[in-house]
Amino acid sequence: HLPYLPRHSQSRLSTTYTTTMAAATASMTTAAASRLSFRSRAASRASLTGKAVRPTRAAARAAARADLEPDNISVLVAGGSGVAMDVVRQLKDAGTWVTVLQRKNDDRPEIEKMGAFLCKGDALIPKDVKKAFDMVEEYDAVVSTIGGTPADPRADSEGNIALIEAAARKGEEQGRMPKFVLVTSIGTGDSQGAPPPQVYEALKPVLLEKVKAEDRLKALAAEKGMPFVIIRPGGLKSEPATGKGVLTEDKSICGAIHRADVASLVVKCVLKDKANGKVFSCVDSEQLFDQPAFEVFEL
């Protein structure tokens, strides 16, 4: 029996193993004052230009690839109220300039209180994607946790691909490519054999669409020189972070992980150059299936 039961959700999946994982396994088992000031200065400039602009200090950052400084970058985060919002919270805590693309207004009060911008829109609608990328003059990174359901998995492929291609266009426009961090799922692509067979079969429609997005990201990265990271979490849990979340390049690993721990690893991948070009599985080291030995990738 699997040692956990992820939270059931009726909304579009924002990351991996959520509603369908629950169905498949049930039978088996205010921002700191300095950052508010940061937002105020940027908002003043935005009111003059009609577009959000990062503070001028960001322009001084060297173009050469290196670890990103969290308080000197602009990041677009696409996704719902799960991992994506945890990513937003952690980036804002570090002083990052954040824009959020979400389909609903549910998180708007918290997003705006943190000093981030909300772009209400759907990644499946081209004009909404364009609006999100046009809101800010430059992006250093884009994070996508969006996903669909087995009944309608288009967001896993079409939605993510729209964001990936828009990020590449943004990179050409701004003269340097943003890093793209794509959150998919264990079971995608060459990790197909990691989850239990019945779980894979239940999630197969979603996983097959996710691999299309992964492949498109790799292809565009090779063509355009866009840095990327792919993170494949295991079964998602909503309890507080354990601090035991790890990354590994081992494609056979499967287990559970808390959303806040996934977000912490996503933020590290945004910032660390060492993660570029990698495809990671992402689990809690103490919530593994069968407790296999594997090598942790340290950032």
C-alpha positions as CSV (number, residue, x, y, z in Angstrom):
1,H,0.0,0.0,0.0
2,L,1.1,3.5,-0.7
3,P,2.0,5.5,2.5
4,Y,0.0,8.6,1.8
5,L,-3.2,10.0,0.3
6,P,-2.8,13.4,-1.4
7,R,-5.5,16.1,-1.0
8,H,-8.5,15.8,-3.3
9,S,-9.1,18.8,-5.5
10,Q,-11.8,19.4,-8.1
11,S,-10.0,22.3,-9.8
12,R,-7.5,22.0,-12.6
13,L,-4.3,20.4,-11.3
14,S,-1.5,22.9,-10.6
15,T,1.2,20.4,-10.4
16,T,1.5,16.6,-10.2
17,Y,-0.3,13.7,-8.5
18,T,-3.4,15.4,-7.0
19,T,-7.0,14.5,-7.8
20,T,-6.2,11.5,-9.9
21,M,-3.5,10.3,-7.6
22,A,-6.0,10.3,-4.8
23,A,-8.5,8.3,-6.9
24,A,-5.8,5.9,-8.1
25,T,-4.3,5.1,-4.6
26,A,-7.5,5.2,-2.4
27,S,-8.0,1.6,-2.8
28,M,-4.3,0.8,-2.1
29,T,-3.8,3.0,0.8
30,T,2.8,41.2,4.7
31,A,5.9,41.4,3.0
32,A,8.7,43.1,4.9
33,A,8.7,46.9,4.8
34,S,11.8,47.0,2.6
35,R,10.0,45.0,-0.1
36,L,6.9,47.1,0.1
37,S,9.1,50.0,-0.5
38,F,10.6,48.1,-3.4
39,R,7.2,47.5,-4.9
40,S,6.2,51.2,-4.4
41,R,9.3,52.4,-6.3
42,A,8.6,50.0,-9.2
43,A,4.9,50.8,-9.3
44,S,5.7,54.5,-9.7
45,R,7.8,53.7,-12.7
46,A,5.1,51.4,-14.0
47,S,2.4,54.1,-13.8
48,L,4.5,56.3,-16.2
49,T,5.1,53.6,-18.8
50,G,2.1,51.4,-18.5
51,K,4.4,48.4,-18.0
52,A,5.9,47.0,-14.8
53,V,9.6,47.7,-14.8
54,R,12.2,46.3,-12.4
55,P,14.3,48.8,-10.4
56,T,17.3,50.1,-12.3
57,R,19.7,48.2,-10.1
58,A,18.8,45.1,-12.1
59,A,20.2,46.6,-15.2
60,A,23.6,46.5,-13.7
61,R,23.6,42.7,-13.4
62,A,26.2,41.0,-15.7
63,A,24.8,39.2,-18.7
64,A,27.1,36.2,-18.1
65,R,25.4,33.1,-16.7
66,A,25.8,32.8,-13.0
67,D,23.7,32.1,-9.9
68,L,20.8,34.6,-9.8
69,E,20.4,37.0,-6.9
70,P,16.9,36.6,-5.5
71,D,16.5,40.3,-4.6
72,N,17.7,41.4,-8.1
73,I,15.6,39.4,-10.5
74,S,12.1,39.3,-12.0
75,V,10.2,36.0,-12.2
76,L,6.9,35.0,-13.8
77,V,5.1,32.2,-11.9
78,A,2.3,30.4,-13.6
79,G,0.1,28.1,-11.6
80,G,-2.7,27.8,-9.1
81,S,-3.0,27.9,-5.3
82,G,-0.7,24.9,-4.6
83,V,3.0,24.7,-5.3
84,A,2.9,27.9,-7.4
85,M,1.7,30.1,-4.5
86,D,4.4,28.5,-2.2
87,V,6.9,29.5,-4.8
88,V,5.6,33.0,-4.9
89,R,5.7,33.3,-1.1
90,Q,9.3,32.1,-0.9
91,L,10.5,34.3,-3.7
92,K,8.8,37.4,-2.2
93,D,10.3,36.6,1.2
94,A,13.7,36.8,-0.6
95,G,12.9,40.1,-2.2
96,T,12.2,38.9,-5.7
97,W,10.1,40.9,-8.2
98,V,7.2,38.5,-9.0
99,T,4.4,38.4,-11.5
100,V,1.8,35.6,-11.1
101,L,-0.4,34.2,-13.9
102,Q,-3.5,32.5,-12.5
103,R,-6.9,31.7,-13.9
104,K,-8.8,32.9,-10.8
105,N,-8.8,35.9,-8.4
106,D,-8.9,33.8,-5.3
107,D,-5.3,34.6,-4.3
108,R,-5.3,38.2,-5.4
109,P,-5.5,39.7,-1.8
110,E,-2.5,37.7,-0.7
111,I,-0.5,38.3,-3.9
112,E,-1.0,42.0,-3.8
113,K,-0.3,42.2,0.0
114,M,3.1,40.5,-0.7
115,G,3.9,43.2,-3.3
116,A,3.5,40.9,-6.4
117,F,1.5,41.5,-9.5
118,L,-1.4,39.2,-10.5
119,C,-2.2,38.7,-14.2
120,K,-5.5,36.9,-14.3
121,G,-5.5,34.6,-17.3
122,D,-5.4,31.1,-18.8
123,A,-2.2,29.7,-20.4
124,L,-4.5,28.1,-23.0
125,I,-5.6,31.5,-24.2
126,P,-2.8,33.2,-26.3
127,K,-3.8,36.8,-25.5
128,D,-3.6,36.0,-21.7
129,V,-0.1,34.5,-22.1
130,K,1.0,37.6,-24.1
131,K,-0.5,39.9,-21.4
132,A,1.5,38.1,-18.7
133,F,4.8,38.4,-20.6
134,D,4.1,42.0,-21.6
135,M,3.4,43.1,-18.0
136,V,7.1,43.3,-17.1
137,E,9.9,44.7,-19.2
138,E,12.3,41.8,-18.5
139,Y,12.0,38.4,-16.9
140,D,15.0,36.5,-15.5
141,A,13.1,33.3,-15.0
142,V,9.7,31.7,-15.6
143,V,8.2,29.0,-13.4
144,S,5.3,26.9,-14.6
145,T,3.4,24.4,-12.3
146,I,0.2,24.4,-14.4
147,G,-1.5,21.1,-15.3
148,G,-4.8,19.6,-16.3
149,T,-6.8,16.5,-15.4
150,P,-7.0,13.0,-17.1
151,A,-10.3,14.2,-18.5
152,D,-8.8,17.4,-19.9
153,P,-5.0,17.3,-19.9
154,R,-4.5,20.1,-22.5
155,A,-2.9,22.4,-20.0
156,D,-0.2,19.9,-19.4
157,S,1.0,20.2,-23.0
158,E,-0.6,23.1,-24.8
159,G,-0.7,25.4,-21.8
160,N,2.9,24.8,-20.9
161,I,4.1,24.9,-24.5
162,A,2.5,28.2,-24.9
163,L,4.4,29.5,-21.9
164,I,7.7,28.0,-23.1
165,E,7.4,29.5,-26.5
166,A,6.4,32.9,-25.1
167,A,9.4,32.8,-22.8
168,A,11.7,32.2,-25.8
169,R,10.1,35.1,-27.7
170,K,10.5,37.3,-24.6
171,G,14.2,36.3,-24.5
172,E,14.7,37.4,-28.0
173,E,12.9,40.7,-27.3
174,Q,15.0,41.4,-24.2
175,G,18.3,40.2,-25.6
176,R,18.8,37.3,-23.2
177,M,16.9,34.2,-22.5
178,P,15.1,33.7,-19.2
179,K,15.5,30.5,-17.3
180,F,12.5,28.2,-17.6
181,V,11.7,25.9,-14.7
182,L,9.0,23.4,-15.6
183,V,7.3,21.4,-12.9
184,T,5.8,18.1,-14.2
185,S,5.6,14.8,-12.4
186,I,7.3,11.6,-11.6
187,G,6.0,9.1,-14.2
188,T,6.7,11.5,-17.1
189,G,9.0,10.5,-19.9
190,D,11.9,8.3,-18.9
191,S,10.5,8.1,-15.3
192,Q,7.5,6.1,-16.5
193,G,8.6,3.0,-14.6
194,A,8.9,4.8,-11.2
195,P,5.3,4.9,-10.0
196,P,3.2,1.8,-9.4
197,P,1.6,0.5,-12.6
198,Q,-1.9,1.3,-11.5
199,V,-1.0,4.8,-10.6
200,Y,0.7,5.3,-14.0
201,E,-2.3,4.0,-15.9
202,A,-4.7,6.3,-14.0
203,L,-2.5,9.3,-14.7
204,K,-1.4,8.3,-18.2
205,P,-3.5,10.9,-20.1
206,V,-1.8,13.7,-18.1
207,L,1.7,12.2,-18.1
208,L,1.7,11.8,-21.9
209,E,0.8,15.4,-22.3
210,K,3.5,16.5,-19.8
211,V,6.2,14.8,-21.8
212,K,5.2,16.9,-24.8
213,A,5.9,20.0,-22.8
214,E,9.2,18.6,-21.5
215,D,10.3,17.7,-25.1
216,R,9.4,21.2,-26.4
217,L,11.3,22.9,-23.6
218,K,14.4,20.8,-24.3
219,A,14.1,21.5,-28.1
220,L,13.7,25.2,-27.7
221,A,16.5,25.3,-25.1
222,A,18.9,23.7,-27.6
223,E,17.7,25.9,-30.4
224,K,17.6,29.3,-28.5
225,G,20.1,28.7,-25.7
226,M,17.4,29.1,-23.1
227,P,18.5,27.7,-19.7
228,F,15.9,25.3,-18.2
229,V,15.2,22.9,-15.4
230,I,12.6,20.2,-15.3
231,I,11.4,19.1,-11.8
232,R,9.2,16.0,-11.4
233,P,7.7,15.8,-7.9
234,G,6.2,12.6,-6.5
235,G,2.8,12.5,-4.8
236,L,1.9,15.9,-3.3
237,K,0.9,16.5,0.3
238,S,-0.4,19.7,1.8
239,E,1.1,19.5,5.3
240,P,3.7,22.0,6.4
241,A,7.2,21.6,5.0
242,T,9.4,18.9,6.4
243,G,12.7,20.2,5.1
244,K,13.5,16.7,3.8
245,G,12.7,17.4,0.1
246,V,15.5,16.4,-2.2
247,L,16.4,16.3,-5.9
248,T,17.9,13.4,-7.7
249,E,18.7,12.5,-11.3
250,D,17.7,8.9,-10.6
251,K,14.6,8.2,-12.8
252,S,13.5,5.2,-10.8
253,I,12.7,7.0,-7.6
254,C,9.1,7.5,-6.4
255,G,7.5,8.7,-3.2
256,A,5.6,11.6,-1.6
257,I,6.6,15.2,-0.9
258,H,5.0,18.2,0.6
259,R,4.1,21.1,-1.6
260,A,6.1,23.7,0.4
261,D,9.2,21.5,0.1
262,V,8.7,21.3,-3.7
263,A,8.5,25.0,-3.8
264,S,11.8,25.4,-1.9
265,L,13.5,23.2,-4.4
266,V,11.9,25.1,-7.3
267,V,13.3,28.3,-5.9
268,K,16.8,26.8,-5.6
269,C,16.6,25.7,-9.2
270,V,15.5,29.2,-10.3
271,L,18.6,30.7,-8.5
272,K,21.3,28.1,-9.0
273,D,23.2,27.8,-12.3
274,K,24.3,24.3,-11.4
275,A,20.7,23.1,-11.9
276,N,20.6,24.3,-15.6
277,G,19.8,21.6,-18.1
278,K,18.9,19.0,-15.5
279,V,15.8,16.8,-15.2
280,F,15.1,16.0,-11.5
281,S,12.9,13.7,-9.6
282,C,11.7,15.4,-6.4
283,V,10.7,13.5,-3.3
284,D,10.8,13.6,0.5
285,S,13.8,11.5,1.6
286,E,11.8,10.0,4.4
287,Q,8.7,9.2,2.3
288,L,10.0,7.0,-0.4
289,F,8.3,3.9,-1.8
290,D,10.4,0.9,-0.8
291,Q,13.2,3.1,0.5
292,P,15.7,2.6,-2.3
293,A,19.2,4.0,-2.2
294,F,19.9,6.9,-4.5
295,E,22.2,9.8,-5.0
296,V,20.9,13.3,-4.0
297,F,21.7,16.2,-6.2
298,E,22.9,19.0,-4.0
299,L,22.4,22.7,-4.9
